[in-house]
Amino acid sequence: MKGTPEQPVSEVEYVVELSPGNRVRERFVKHKGKILEFIVQFEAWMEGKWQPIVRYDTAHGFAHRDELRPDGTETKTRLYFPSYNDALTFAEHDIKMNWKWYEERYKTWKKG
C-alpha cells in the first residue's frame, strides 16, 4: 500500500500485557486517518505457548471476529460497521472489557 509523501501509509504494531499470561496483540495500517486493515488478537499463555483465543481482523476483505477453539475450529462472525475505524474501536473495547470471559470460556472448551 502506498500513500503520498505528504500522507504516507503508516503501520502500527504493538503488544499490551493485560495481566501475567494474557496479552492483546494489535496491528493496523492507516492512511489519512482511515484504517485500511487491522488485527486485534487476545492471546493467553497456555502449555508453553501463546494461544490465540479471539481475533478481530479484516482478512478476507471484511471485518470479522474469529473465536478460536482448542480443537482448532473457528467461529467467524461478520462485523457490520460503517468503517474499519469503527470496527477496530469496537474490537479494542470488546477485548479490553471481556478478555477474562473469553479466557474462561476457552478453558471450559478445553476441558470438554
PyMOL commands that place a pseudoatom at each C-alpha (Angstrom):
pseudoatom trace, name=CA, resn=MET, resi=1, chain=A, elem=C, hetatm=0, pos=[0.000, 0.000, 0.000]
pseudoatom trace, name=CA, resn=LYS, resi=2, chain=A, elem=C, hetatm=0, pos=[1.245, 3.399, -0.870]
pseudoatom trace, name=CA, resn=GLY, resi=3, chain=A, elem=C, hetatm=0, pos=[0.436, 6.832, 0.356]
pseudoatom trace, name=CA, resn=THR, resi=4, chain=A, elem=C, hetatm=0, pos=[1.894, 10.095, -0.779]
pseudoatom trace, name=CA, resn=PRO, resi=5, chain=A, elem=C, hetatm=0, pos=[4.952, 11.895, 0.581]
pseudoatom trace, name=CA, resn=GLU, resi=6, chain=A, elem=C, hetatm=0, pos=[2.567, 14.285, 2.351]
pseudoatom trace, name=CA, resn=GLN, resi=7, chain=A, elem=C, hetatm=0, pos=[0.302, 11.496, 3.631]
pseudoatom trace, name=CA, resn=PRO, resi=8, chain=A, elem=C, hetatm=0, pos=[2.236, 8.235, 3.900]
pseudoatom trace, name=CA, resn=VAL, resi=9, chain=A, elem=C, hetatm=0, pos=[0.594, 4.969, 4.833]
pseudoatom trace, name=CA, resn=SER, resi=10, chain=A, elem=C, hetatm=0, pos=[1.531, 4.122, 8.387]
pseudoatom trace, name=CA, resn=GLU, resi=11, chain=A, elem=C, hetatm=0, pos=[1.655, 0.728, 10.030]
pseudoatom trace, name=CA, resn=VAL, resi=12, chain=A, elem=C, hetatm=0, pos=[1.430, 0.371, 13.803]
pseudoatom trace, name=CA, resn=GLU, resi=13, chain=A, elem=C, hetatm=0, pos=[2.048, -2.822, 15.736]
pseudoatom trace, name=CA, resn=TYR, resi=14, chain=A, elem=C, hetatm=0, pos=[2.246, -3.426, 19.471]
pseudoatom trace, name=CA, resn=VAL, resi=15, chain=A, elem=C, hetatm=0, pos=[1.521, -5.865, 22.291]
pseudoatom trace, name=CA, resn=VAL, resi=16, chain=A, elem=C, hetatm=0, pos=[-0.173, -4.913, 25.577]
pseudoatom trace, name=CA, resn=GLU, resi=17, chain=A, elem=C, hetatm=0, pos=[0.000, -7.136, 28.652]
pseudoatom trace, name=CA, resn=LEU, resi=18, chain=A, elem=C, hetatm=0, pos=[-3.452, -7.415, 30.229]
pseudoatom trace, name=CA, resn=SER, resi=19, chain=A, elem=C, hetatm=0, pos=[-2.191, -9.499, 33.148]
pseudoatom trace, name=CA, resn=PRO, resi=20, chain=A, elem=C, hetatm=0, pos=[0.633, -12.006, 33.586]
pseudoatom trace, name=CA, resn=GLY, resi=21, chain=A, elem=C, hetatm=0, pos=[-0.005, -14.640, 30.912]
pseudoatom trace, name=CA, resn=ASN, resi=22, chain=A, elem=C, hetatm=0, pos=[-2.609, -12.623, 28.998]
pseudoatom trace, name=CA, resn=ARG, resi=23, chain=A, elem=C, hetatm=0, pos=[-1.995, -10.116, 26.251]
pseudoatom trace, name=CA, resn=VAL, resi=24, chain=A, elem=C, hetatm=0, pos=[-3.525, -8.382, 23.269]
pseudoatom trace, name=CA, resn=ARG, resi=25, chain=A, elem=C, hetatm=0, pos=[-1.572, -8.087, 20.052]
pseudoatom trace, name=CA, resn=GLU, resi=26, chain=A, elem=C, hetatm=0, pos=[-2.624, -5.341, 17.655]
pseudoatom trace, name=CA, resn=ARG, resi=27, chain=A, elem=C, hetatm=0, pos=[-1.574, -4.241, 14.196]
pseudoatom trace, name=CA, resn=PHE, resi=28, chain=A, elem=C, hetatm=0, pos=[-3.219, -1.763, 11.884]
pseudoatom trace, name=CA, resn=VAL, resi=29, chain=A, elem=C, hetatm=0, pos=[-2.473, 0.122, 8.697]
pseudoatom trace, name=CA, resn=LYS, resi=30, chain=A, elem=C, hetatm=0, pos=[-3.895, 3.583, 8.114]
pseudoatom trace, name=CA, resn=HIS, resi=31, chain=A, elem=C, hetatm=0, pos=[-3.799, 6.368, 5.584]
pseudoatom trace, name=CA, resn=LYS, resi=32, chain=A, elem=C, hetatm=0, pos=[-5.075, 9.899, 6.200]
pseudoatom trace, name=CA, resn=GLY, resi=33, chain=A, elem=C, hetatm=0, pos=[-6.674, 8.710, 9.460]
pseudoatom trace, name=CA, resn=LYS, resi=34, chain=A, elem=C, hetatm=0, pos=[-8.570, 5.914, 7.739]
pseudoatom trace, name=CA, resn=ILE, resi=35, chain=A, elem=C, hetatm=0, pos=[-7.923, 2.341, 8.849]
pseudoatom trace, name=CA, resn=LEU, resi=36, chain=A, elem=C, hetatm=0, pos=[-7.159, 0.177, 5.814]
pseudoatom trace, name=CA, resn=GLU, resi=37, chain=A, elem=C, hetatm=0, pos=[-6.669, -3.144, 7.640]
pseudoatom trace, name=CA, resn=PHE, resi=38, chain=A, elem=C, hetatm=0, pos=[-6.277, -4.394, 11.187]
pseudoatom trace, name=CA, resn=ILE, resi=39, chain=A, elem=C, hetatm=0, pos=[-5.864, -7.332, 13.533]
pseudoatom trace, name=CA, resn=VAL, resi=40, chain=A, elem=C, hetatm=0, pos=[-6.588, -7.307, 17.269]
pseudoatom trace, name=CA, resn=GLN, resi=41, chain=A, elem=C, hetatm=0, pos=[-5.926, -10.659, 18.924]
pseudoatom trace, name=CA, resn=PHE, resi=42, chain=A, elem=C, hetatm=0, pos=[-6.314, -11.777, 22.530]
pseudoatom trace, name=CA, resn=GLU, resi=43, chain=A, elem=C, hetatm=0, pos=[-3.783, -14.444, 23.498]
pseudoatom trace, name=CA, resn=ALA, resi=44, chain=A, elem=C, hetatm=0, pos=[-3.181, -16.422, 26.687]
pseudoatom trace, name=CA, resn=TRP, resi=45, chain=A, elem=C, hetatm=0, pos=[-0.039, -18.291, 27.732]
pseudoatom trace, name=CA, resn=MET, resi=46, chain=A, elem=C, hetatm=0, pos=[-1.058, -21.945, 27.893]
pseudoatom trace, name=CA, resn=GLU, resi=47, chain=A, elem=C, hetatm=0, pos=[1.027, -25.103, 27.774]
pseudoatom trace, name=CA, resn=GLY, resi=48, chain=A, elem=C, hetatm=0, pos=[4.226, -23.222, 26.988]
pseudoatom trace, name=CA, resn=LYS, resi=49, chain=A, elem=C, hetatm=0, pos=[2.988, -21.031, 24.129]
pseudoatom trace, name=CA, resn=TRP, resi=50, chain=A, elem=C, hetatm=0, pos=[0.847, -18.022, 23.306]
pseudoatom trace, name=CA, resn=GLN, resi=51, chain=A, elem=C, hetatm=0, pos=[-2.565, -19.375, 22.368]
pseudoatom trace, name=CA, resn=PRO, resi=52, chain=A, elem=C, hetatm=0, pos=[-4.835, -17.131, 20.256]
pseudoatom trace, name=CA, resn=ILE, resi=53, chain=A, elem=C, hetatm=0, pos=[-8.330, -17.143, 21.767]
pseudoatom trace, name=CA, resn=VAL, resi=54, chain=A, elem=C, hetatm=0, pos=[-10.247, -14.420, 19.949]
pseudoatom trace, name=CA, resn=ARG, resi=55, chain=A, elem=C, hetatm=0, pos=[-9.178, -12.390, 16.939]
pseudoatom trace, name=CA, resn=TYR, resi=56, chain=A, elem=C, hetatm=0, pos=[-10.723, -9.442, 15.145]
pseudoatom trace, name=CA, resn=ASP, resi=57, chain=A, elem=C, hetatm=0, pos=[-9.357, -8.731, 11.694]
pseudoatom trace, name=CA, resn=THR, resi=58, chain=A, elem=C, hetatm=0, pos=[-10.022, -7.641, 8.142]
pseudoatom trace, name=CA, resn=ALA, resi=59, chain=A, elem=C, hetatm=0, pos=[-8.665, -10.717, 6.371]
pseudoatom trace, name=CA, resn=HIS, resi=60, chain=A, elem=C, hetatm=0, pos=[-10.868, -11.955, 3.526]
pseudoatom trace, name=CA, resn=GLY, resi=61, chain=A, elem=C, hetatm=0, pos=[-11.817, -8.343, 2.725]
pseudoatom trace, name=CA, resn=PHE, resi=62, chain=A, elem=C, hetatm=0, pos=[-14.265, -7.733, 5.586]
pseudoatom trace, name=CA, resn=ALA, resi=63, chain=A, elem=C, hetatm=0, pos=[-14.169, -7.031, 9.317]
pseudoatom trace, name=CA, resn=HIS, resi=64, chain=A, elem=C, hetatm=0, pos=[-14.974, -10.044, 11.477]
pseudoatom trace, name=CA, resn=ARG, resi=65, chain=A, elem=C, hetatm=0, pos=[-14.328, -11.846, 14.758]
pseudoatom trace, name=CA, resn=ASP, resi=66, chain=A, elem=C, hetatm=0, pos=[-12.811, -15.324, 14.899]
pseudoatom trace, name=CA, resn=GLU, resi=67, chain=A, elem=C, hetatm=0, pos=[-13.473, -17.268, 18.073]
pseudoatom trace, name=CA, resn=LEU, resi=68, chain=A, elem=C, hetatm=0, pos=[-10.795, -19.942, 18.232]
pseudoatom trace, name=CA, resn=ARG, resi=69, chain=A, elem=C, hetatm=0, pos=[-11.404, -23.268, 19.968]
pseudoatom trace, name=CA, resn=PRO, resi=70, chain=A, elem=C, hetatm=0, pos=[-8.859, -25.654, 21.471]
pseudoatom trace, name=CA, resn=ASP, resi=71, chain=A, elem=C, hetatm=0, pos=[-9.730, -28.291, 18.851]
pseudoatom trace, name=CA, resn=GLY, resi=72, chain=A, elem=C, hetatm=0, pos=[-8.639, -25.904, 16.072]
pseudoatom trace, name=CA, resn=THR, resi=73, chain=A, elem=C, hetatm=0, pos=[-12.095, -24.935, 14.842]
pseudoatom trace, name=CA, resn=GLU, resi=74, chain=A, elem=C, hetatm=0, pos=[-13.074, -21.300, 14.441]
pseudoatom trace, name=CA, resn=THR, resi=75, chain=A, elem=C, hetatm=0, pos=[-16.369, -19.459, 14.531]
pseudoatom trace, name=CA, resn=LYS, resi=76, chain=A, elem=C, hetatm=0, pos=[-16.343, -16.432, 12.225]
pseudoatom trace, name=CA, resn=THR, resi=77, chain=A, elem=C, hetatm=0, pos=[-18.782, -13.577, 12.877]
pseudoatom trace, name=CA, resn=ARG, resi=78, chain=A, elem=C, hetatm=0, pos=[-19.001, -10.731, 10.392]
pseudoatom trace, name=CA, resn=LEU, resi=79, chain=A, elem=C, hetatm=0, pos=[-18.953, -7.214, 11.860]
pseudoatom trace, name=CA, resn=TYR, resi=80, chain=A, elem=C, hetatm=0, pos=[-21.297, -4.665, 10.363]
pseudoatom trace, name=CA, resn=PHE, resi=81, chain=A, elem=C, hetatm=0, pos=[-19.806, -1.229, 10.951]
pseudoatom trace, name=CA, resn=PRO, resi=82, chain=A, elem=C, hetatm=0, pos=[-19.722, 1.748, 8.583]
pseudoatom trace, name=CA, resn=SER, resi=83, chain=A, elem=C, hetatm=0, pos=[-15.908, 1.759, 8.579]
pseudoatom trace, name=CA, resn=TYR, resi=84, chain=A, elem=C, hetatm=0, pos=[-12.871, -0.237, 9.629]
pseudoatom trace, name=CA, resn=ASN, resi=85, chain=A, elem=C, hetatm=0, pos=[-12.175, 2.599, 12.077]
pseudoatom trace, name=CA, resn=ASP, resi=86, chain=A, elem=C, hetatm=0, pos=[-15.417, 1.794, 13.899]
pseudoatom trace, name=CA, resn=ALA, resi=87, chain=A, elem=C, hetatm=0, pos=[-14.779, -1.953, 13.751]
pseudoatom trace, name=CA, resn=LEU, resi=88, chain=A, elem=C, hetatm=0, pos=[-11.271, -1.502, 15.179]
pseudoatom trace, name=CA, resn=THR, resi=89, chain=A, elem=C, hetatm=0, pos=[-12.587, 0.635, 18.034]
pseudoatom trace, name=CA, resn=PHE, resi=90, chain=A, elem=C, hetatm=0, pos=[-15.218, -1.994, 18.805]
pseudoatom trace, name=CA, resn=ALA, resi=91, chain=A, elem=C, hetatm=0, pos=[-12.622, -4.792, 18.740]
pseudoatom trace, name=CA, resn=GLU, resi=92, chain=A, elem=C, hetatm=0, pos=[-10.286, -2.959, 21.110]
pseudoatom trace, name=CA, resn=HIS, resi=93, chain=A, elem=C, hetatm=0, pos=[-13.115, -2.224, 23.520]
pseudoatom trace, name=CA, resn=ASP, resi=94, chain=A, elem=C, hetatm=0, pos=[-14.562, -5.743, 23.420]
pseudoatom trace, name=CA, resn=ILE, resi=95, chain=A, elem=C, hetatm=0, pos=[-11.249, -7.431, 24.201]
pseudoatom trace, name=CA, resn=LYS, resi=96, chain=A, elem=C, hetatm=0, pos=[-10.418, -4.894, 26.914]
pseudoatom trace, name=CA, resn=MET, resi=97, chain=A, elem=C, hetatm=0, pos=[-13.772, -5.476, 28.603]
pseudoatom trace, name=CA, resn=ASN, resi=98, chain=A, elem=C, hetatm=0, pos=[-14.230, -9.225, 28.006]
pseudoatom trace, name=CA, resn=TRP, resi=99, chain=A, elem=C, hetatm=0, pos=[-10.822, -10.923, 27.839]
pseudoatom trace, name=CA, resn=LYS, resi=100, chain=A, elem=C, hetatm=0, pos=[-11.309, -12.703, 31.179]
pseudoatom trace, name=CA, resn=TRP, resi=101, chain=A, elem=C, hetatm=0, pos=[-14.596, -14.168, 29.965]
pseudoatom trace, name=CA, resn=TYR, resi=102, chain=A, elem=C, hetatm=0, pos=[-13.020, -15.255, 26.657]
pseudoatom trace, name=CA, resn=GLU, resi=103, chain=A, elem=C, hetatm=0, pos=[-10.185, -16.940, 28.570]
pseudoatom trace, name=CA, resn=GLU, resi=104, chain=A, elem=C, hetatm=0, pos=[-12.557, -18.792, 30.928]
pseudoatom trace, name=CA, resn=ARG, resi=105, chain=A, elem=C, hetatm=0, pos=[-14.742, -19.945, 28.041]
pseudoatom trace, name=CA, resn=TYR, resi=106, chain=A, elem=C, hetatm=0, pos=[-11.683, -21.248, 26.198]
pseudoatom trace, name=CA, resn=LYS, resi=107, chain=A, elem=C, hetatm=0, pos=[-10.590, -23.196, 29.296]
pseudoatom trace, name=CA, resn=THR, resi=108, chain=A, elem=C, hetatm=0, pos=[-14.094, -24.659, 29.601]
pseudoatom trace, name=CA, resn=TRP, resi=109, chain=A, elem=C, hetatm=0, pos=[-13.997, -25.758, 25.971]
pseudoatom trace, name=CA, resn=LYS, resi=110, chain=A, elem=C, hetatm=0, pos=[-10.582, -27.291, 26.592]
pseudoatom trace, name=CA, resn=LYS, resi=111, chain=A, elem=C, hetatm=0, pos=[-11.919, -29.395, 29.466]
pseudoatom trace, name=CA, resn=GLY, resi=112, chain=A, elem=C, hetatm=0, pos=[-14.566, -30.745, 27.088]
for i in range(1, 112): cmd.bond("trace and resi %d" % i, "trace and resi %d" % (i + 1))
show_as sticks, trace
zoom trace
